[in-house]
Amino acid sequence: MVPVQNPAETQTQRPFWLQYLMIMGVVTIIVVIGSLLLGNIRQISNLYFWSTLILFIIAAVPVFSEVGTRVKVTVKAIKDGEKVGDQLKDKKITFDRGARITYLFGLSGITTFVLAILTLAIG
């Protein structure tokens, strides 16, 4: 009998650097188009700063979600008299995906902050 694999585990994931470049490309396109729509190329620095805040908020969401999930699993395991470690091992894939999202958007946020500082010279 052939074991059935989870489709989520068999999908190939894009490399971290490629996802990072995709996020930075999308943010840069939005910033440039936004500054052109505002009619002032000097707005690039401000738009990069706002994108930094948005990226940091997106990076923080998986952290809060993981903390809530851990508390929920811990309370349920204690209530049922089970071991907490066994319950948390089942959630490891979800936690790893959340950590990857946090690292990815956090690094993108740091990069856009540096770009915001560097583009101050345009103004």
Buried (B, 14 or more C-beta within 10 A) or exposed (E): EEEEEEEEEEEEEEEEEEBBEEBBEEBBEEBEEBBEEEEEEEBBBBBBBBBBEBBBEBBBEBBEBBEEBBEEBEEEBEEEEEEBEEBBEEBEEEBEEBEBBBBBBBBBBBBBBEBBEEBBEEE
